[in-house]
Amino acid sequence: MIAGGARALEQKKQEVDALNVFPVPDGDTGTNMFLTIQSAARDAERTSGESVSEVAAAVSMGSLMGARGNSGVILSQLLRGIAKGVEGLKTVNAAQLAHALQTGVDTAYKAVMRPVEGTILTVSRETARAALSKAKQGGSPLETLMEGYRKGQEALARTPELLPALKQAGVVDAGGQGFLIILGGWIAVLEGKALQPESFTAAQPVQEPVAQGIARVENLEFPYCTEFLVKGSALNPEQIRQDLKDWGDSLLVVGTPEVVKIHNMLAQNEAAAHAQKEPPAPVESAPGVPDKENGLVAVTMGEGISEIFKSLGVDELVVGGQTMNPSTEDLAEAVRKVRAKNIYILPNNSNIMLAARQVQEVVPERSVSVIPSKSIPQGIAALMNFNPEGEAENNLMAMETGLASVKSGEVTYAVRDSQWDDLEIKAGDVLGLVEDKIVATGTSLMAVAQATLEKMEWRTRDLVTIFYGQEVEPQEVQRLQDWLGRENSGVEVETHPGGQPLYYYIFGVE
């Protein structure tokens, strides 16, 4: 069922992406949900267990680590709750299946700080409610899911009435649509209408067993990843993590008493092997042992923006942003590379926030805090208030105060015709956004950039920062800078080649 659901969404993920409320080039809900359920399907396929409980536990772990974007994180929480609902069961009947769906909904609602109706939460809730009702009437598991699917479709059709932004854009909720496509894949498998999907696990070459100890490494240009599962009973993930802490430089150990997922790098092994041939190097602390009080992880896009964050003291960068949201596992790996007692994650995008918050659970041995930065300017403003030697609580307060001091704007282009408030938008038009709200449209990049800055009330501020994208010529940036200088020479203007894709400009006004 899980593999069938993943295959169904793979075939329709672009349709779900197209349901983006804004006509901007960041519609990635379908892609994020597919990558999340694909990760779940891979872990399910790898498990040797044959019970529903064991497979669901693998699904829960896979979706947790592979979760991308807010929609993917909510899907992972639905699957996690379903796993809780079938815990300890070898098989499930209709009532147990419906109960598991309801547990999934409850778990997802609890995971979201401010649940919004008219989203995947609403659709999944109505699906579970109908499934419970059908199961109580004596329906089979297939009939139970089909009734849930039918009511879920009705709930999806009502989402524009619950969420004005959907109604204005003329679309239904993308996350709800993605959830129902997955559910449809489950039903198709149970009906026997779908062939067994292709394997989601790439075949691995058979290797000879090696003796325990550090393997000899020769002629290795780049270190590489090692990822595997340990299965058994009464496993202790924390003990395994401690036992492996000196092996590799990016250790990730998560799991349950029955299955533990381990992801590691070879760089540490390589260094140890070469140490046999070279004079001893100065002793460094083992991976995972804090070298300093505070460390930083940030999500960035564009070479220029990445360099700026690095220059401001960020320890690990995760490439991501619009249309390429990093997974929880991507962020967790970055956190584990930072040898600090307290680690702060700067998502710099609202659609990465939930995945970042899940890192706190995945890396329990570190003190991980998420700074709620929703844009690149907010992230930079937060960094300006960061004290490398400061107390964790003081840093949190200072960084959140810093990000609140800046207004963020973006200039991009429209991917489809639409109507937004009183703005008539045509595909290909230049769009200006302030704090994720469309405020200007037109055919001239210069005119839309000016209109966006006016909406940001730049004349009343002290500093305007401009990050220009990879498609913007320097002379175009100079024209905009000259205009700002003529209009108000008292406002300082900084320009940086951000190198970001899709977005011509990112503005910060403070």
Secondary structure, DSSP 8 states (H G I E B T S, - for coil): -HHHHHHHHHHHHHHHHTT-SSSSS---HHHHHHHHHHHHHHHHHH----SHHHHHHHHHHHHHHH-BHHHHHHHHHHHHHHHHHTTT-SS--HHHHHHHHHHHHHHHHHHSSS--SSSHHHHHHHHHHHHHHHHHTT--HHHHHHHHHHHHHHHHHHHHHH-HHHHHHT---HHHHHHHHHHHHHHHHHHT-S-----SS----------SS-----S-SS--EEEEEEE-SS--HHHHHHHTTTS-SS-EEEE-SSEEEEEEESHHHHHHHHHTTS--------TTS-SEEEEEEEEE-SHHHHHHHHHTT-SEEEE-BTTB--BHHHHHHHHHH--EEEEEEE--SGGGHHHHHHHHHH-TTSEEEE----SHHHHHHHHHT--TTS-HHHHHHHHHHHHTT-EEEEEEE-SS-EEETTEEE-TT-EEEEETTEEEEEES-HHHHHHHHHHHTTGGGSSEEEEEE-TT--HHHHHHHHHHHHHH-TTSEEEEEE---SS-SEEEEE-
